[in-house]
């Protein structure tokens, strides 16, 4: 018995040592050899994070012999290009970088590769890549997983937070005048009443300065921006706990109506063409120093706060989580994920590239050049902590609220964009617009989504 037990113990030790040796022996160069000469085609949104990826890709090419081609398009066009390719099953793209609202539709239609097989493949999996330990779990599970399956990794973990002009809010004359009118000190807004007061105070169109700027175009940007107000006011679209759940429709609740009424009120302090603005337009206004405060994406902060070739307000912009309402200080879980289509002809090479990009060094470099990493250890890096928006971004991750990733999510978004726009243009009241949206969303989702607040 002792001899058998000894052999068993020694055999176990030998097995562990073998695994350690194998883990230590893994290299990207060896893993990539079978795929040398392949081309990985990547498609995503034309913003600094993807531009940073394109600059990093030659390092991967040199190490592996695998070519990387990157296509960049405006948000809607990037989504449409992928949708056409998936529906045609041509397999043009090997890595699709897509917003998470598309995830349920892609997954349920069989368009996406479940990555569990590659993660369990010792020939492909870098043993130092441990996403369950290295990523913000909550955002990763929301934006890259569906129905318990892992389809990808976060390309960007996004949120919207408040941007404000520190030079304006700290100007002694502005502080004196503001307190004389409103009865309290001028400082970054902590609630929505303060936000509106600041927008009103700095609304000076004759000087080329506006209090705020809304992304009020009939575009996905309108839906994304308004969700921050909706959540903060204590509302939601569906009464559910996660994005993949179906549940009662509450988008026409009193809290939602109040959120839309408030949002509309900010048009009075925005540029006259705000109904034609989306994120690129309002970002440009801040870059040009023409707006005092606004709600904007964390992956656009680099272009305003760091890039002196594009921004006139570098060193003059502060960042904070969105102001507090009845629902507290909340944000939204959003992001774009690396995904591999089932029709890709280079799936293994695509996985190797995604895995490589998720490494600490690449994530750090991408983040410093306009990215929005999903790795908390990158946020902890000294270089990142020096960035003026890092703490606000981390706080927004913690306060994030998930939104629908159901197969019908795109249609839900379209309904809300249309109805929000109809209210902003004055065609409908806030209540009428949201009643219509609630009715149509309930009909779209079926019996799992009854209306909690019947339309009048």
Secondary structure as GFF3:
##gff-version 3
##sequence-region A 1 456
A	DSSP	alpha_helix	2	25	.	.	.	ID=ss1
A	DSSP	alpha_helix	28	32	.	.	.	ID=ss2
A	DSSP	three_ten_helix	33	35	.	.	.	ID=ss3
A	DSSP	beta_strand	39	45	.	.	.	ID=ss4
A	DSSP	alpha_helix	48	64	.	.	.	ID=ss5
A	DSSP	beta_strand	67	73	.	.	.	ID=ss6
A	DSSP	alpha_helix	75	88	.	.	.	ID=ss7
A	DSSP	beta_strand	95	99	.	.	.	ID=ss8
A	DSSP	three_ten_helix	100	102	.	.	.	ID=ss9
A	DSSP	alpha_helix	103	108	.	.	.	ID=ss10
A	DSSP	alpha_helix	116	119	.	.	.	ID=ss11
A	DSSP	alpha_helix	131	134	.	.	.	ID=ss12
A	DSSP	alpha_helix	137	144	.	.	.	ID=ss13
A	DSSP	beta_strand	145	146	.	.	.	ID=ss14
A	DSSP	beta_strand	149	150	.	.	.	ID=ss15
A	DSSP	beta_strand	152	158	.	.	.	ID=ss16
A	DSSP	beta_strand	160	165	.	.	.	ID=ss17
A	DSSP	alpha_helix	166	169	.	.	.	ID=ss18
A	DSSP	alpha_helix	172	182	.	.	.	ID=ss19
A	DSSP	alpha_helix	192	201	.	.	.	ID=ss20
A	DSSP	three_ten_helix	205	207	.	.	.	ID=ss21
A	DSSP	alpha_helix	220	232	.	.	.	ID=ss22
A	DSSP	alpha_helix	254	265	.	.	.	ID=ss23
A	DSSP	three_ten_helix	266	269	.	.	.	ID=ss24
A	DSSP	three_ten_helix	274	276	.	.	.	ID=ss25
A	DSSP	alpha_helix	279	287	.	.	.	ID=ss26
A	DSSP	beta_strand	293	297	.	.	.	ID=ss27
A	DSSP	three_ten_helix	298	300	.	.	.	ID=ss28
A	DSSP	alpha_helix	301	305	.	.	.	ID=ss29
A	DSSP	beta_strand	317	320	.	.	.	ID=ss30
A	DSSP	beta_strand	331	332	.	.	.	ID=ss31
A	DSSP	beta_strand	334	339	.	.	.	ID=ss32
A	DSSP	alpha_helix	347	357	.	.	.	ID=ss33
A	DSSP	alpha_helix	360	368	.	.	.	ID=ss34
A	DSSP	alpha_helix	376	379	.	.	.	ID=ss35
A	DSSP	alpha_helix	382	385	.	.	.	ID=ss36
A	DSSP	alpha_helix	390	398	.	.	.	ID=ss37
A	DSSP	beta_strand	400	401	.	.	.	ID=ss38
A	DSSP	alpha_helix	409	424	.	.	.	ID=ss39
A	DSSP	alpha_helix	430	445	.	.	.	ID=ss40
A	DSSP	three_ten_helix	446	448	.	.	.	ID=ss41
###
